[in-house]
Amino acid sequence: ALITGIEATGRELDSVFQRHGIVRIQAMGQRLDPNRHQAMVEIPSPEAEPGTIVQEMQAGYMIKDRLLRPALVGVAKKG
């Protein structure tokens, strides 16, 4: 019951965010964009291209075309 309540609250928050033009920044698998992402660590990754985001530590959000909070991410490096 607790998990169901938490999931319902999350869906309601997403709905409110969308009504006000707040969207989550897509990070996983994207190239690092310093205007939307903040690199926290470099992670050795033989399969990912260097500079590609391979881990998201904290979601980032935009309101229309303005940054509210950058996504905190881990970026692949040659490994």
C-alpha atoms as a printed R data frame, in Angstrom:
   type eleno elety resid chain resno      x      y       z
1  ATOM     1    CA   ALA     A     1  0.000  0.000   0.000
2  ATOM     2    CA   LEU     A     2  2.857  2.377   0.816
3  ATOM     3    CA   ILE     A     3  4.576  1.784  -2.525
4  ATOM     4    CA   THR     A     4  1.303  2.313  -4.394
5  ATOM     5    CA   GLY     A     5  0.822  5.626  -2.577
6  ATOM     6    CA   ILE     A     6  4.344  6.787  -3.413
7  ATOM     7    CA   GLU     A     7  3.894  5.874  -7.080
8  ATOM     8    CA   ALA     A     8  0.571  7.768  -7.203
9  ATOM     9    CA   THR     A     9  2.228 10.826  -5.652
10 ATOM    10    CA   GLY     A    10  4.996 10.649  -8.271
11 ATOM    11    CA   ARG     A    11  2.458 10.525 -11.101
12 ATOM    12    CA   GLU     A    12  0.587 13.505  -9.635
13 ATOM    13    CA   LEU     A    13  3.834 15.515  -9.376
14 ATOM    14    CA   ASP     A    14  4.664 14.716 -13.016
15 ATOM    15    CA   SER     A    15  1.179 15.891 -14.006
16 ATOM    16    CA   VAL     A    16  1.568 19.192 -12.124
17 ATOM    17    CA   PHE     A    17  5.038 19.729 -13.620
18 ATOM    18    CA   GLN     A    18  3.712 19.185 -17.158
19 ATOM    19    CA   ARG     A    19  0.856 21.650 -16.615
20 ATOM    20    CA   HIS     A    20  3.399 24.316 -15.669
21 ATOM    21    CA   GLY     A    21  5.874 23.567 -18.471
22 ATOM    22    CA   ILE     A    22  8.467 21.796 -16.289
23 ATOM    23    CA   VAL     A    23 10.140 18.846 -18.015
24 ATOM    24    CA   ARG     A    24 12.809 16.399 -16.898
25 ATOM    25    CA   ILE     A    25 16.122 16.630 -18.771
26 ATOM    26    CA   GLN     A    26 16.974 13.469 -20.710
27 ATOM    27    CA   ALA     A    27 20.479 12.404 -19.738
28 ATOM    28    CA   MET     A    28 21.200  8.682 -20.142
29 ATOM    29    CA   GLY     A    29 22.987  7.928 -23.416
30 ATOM    30    CA   GLN     A    30 23.213 11.608 -24.409
31 ATOM    31    CA   ARG     A    31 26.381 13.588 -25.066
32 ATOM    32    CA   LEU     A    32 27.392 15.811 -22.133
33 ATOM    33    CA   ASP     A    33 25.872 19.286 -22.578
34 ATOM    34    CA   PRO     A    34 27.347 21.665 -19.978
35 ATOM    35    CA   ASN     A    35 24.266 23.885 -20.366
36 ATOM    36    CA   ARG     A    36 21.999 21.074 -19.077
37 ATOM    37    CA   HIS     A    37 24.252 18.511 -17.371
38 ATOM    38    CA   GLN     A    38 26.822 18.722 -14.591
39 ATOM    39    CA   ALA     A    39 29.504 16.015 -14.761
40 ATOM    40    CA   MET     A    40 30.254 14.613 -11.314
41 ATOM    41    CA   VAL     A    41 32.501 11.643 -12.196
42 ATOM    42    CA   GLU     A    42 34.231 10.015 -15.141
43 ATOM    43    CA   ILE     A    43 33.541  6.303 -15.446
44 ATOM    44    CA   PRO     A    44 35.811  3.990 -17.480
45 ATOM    45    CA   SER     A    45 33.634  2.367 -20.143
46 ATOM    46    CA   PRO     A    46 34.968  0.312 -23.045
47 ATOM    47    CA   GLU     A    47 31.576  0.196 -24.839
48 ATOM    48    CA   ALA     A    48 30.414  3.831 -24.465
49 ATOM    49    CA   GLU     A    49 31.829  6.710 -26.499
50 ATOM    50    CA   PRO     A    50 33.898  9.120 -24.323
51 ATOM    51    CA   GLY     A    51 31.763 12.096 -23.299
52 ATOM    52    CA   THR     A    52 28.548 10.048 -23.254
53 ATOM    53    CA   ILE     A    53 26.428 10.040 -20.095
54 ATOM    54    CA   VAL     A    54 26.377  6.551 -18.566
55 ATOM    55    CA   GLN     A    55 24.965  7.317 -15.104
56 ATOM    56    CA   GLU     A    56 22.403  9.797 -13.760
57 ATOM    57    CA   MET     A    57 22.786 10.653 -10.083
58 ATOM    58    CA   GLN     A    58 20.143 13.368  -9.872
59 ATOM    59    CA   ALA     A    59 17.470 14.378 -12.353
60 ATOM    60    CA   GLY     A    60 17.611 17.826 -13.904
61 ATOM    61    CA   TYR     A    61 14.660 19.980 -14.939
62 ATOM    62    CA   MET     A    62 13.881 22.720 -17.457
63 ATOM    63    CA   ILE     A    63 11.000 25.188 -17.340
64 ATOM    64    CA   LYS     A    64 10.167 25.987 -20.945
65 ATOM    65    CA   ASP     A    65 13.648 26.942 -22.291
66 ATOM    66    CA   ARG     A    66 15.277 27.869 -18.948
67 ATOM    67    CA   LEU     A    67 17.344 25.570 -16.748
68 ATOM    68    CA   LEU     A    68 15.892 24.994 -13.267
69 ATOM    69    CA   ARG     A    69 18.425 22.404 -12.111
70 ATOM    70    CA   PRO     A    70 21.160 20.607 -14.094
71 ATOM    71    CA   ALA     A    71 21.206 16.824 -14.173
72 ATOM    72    CA   LEU     A    72 24.091 15.440 -12.117
73 ATOM    73    CA   VAL     A    73 25.707 12.745 -14.242
74 ATOM    74    CA   GLY     A    74 28.578 10.319 -14.682
75 ATOM    75    CA   VAL     A    75 30.372 10.542 -18.043
76 ATOM    76    CA   ALA     A    76 32.172  7.749 -19.897
77 ATOM    77    CA   LYS     A    77 35.910  7.955 -20.443
78 ATOM    78    CA   LYS     A    78 38.214  5.640 -22.357
79 ATOM    79    CA   GLY     A    79 38.722  2.576 -20.307
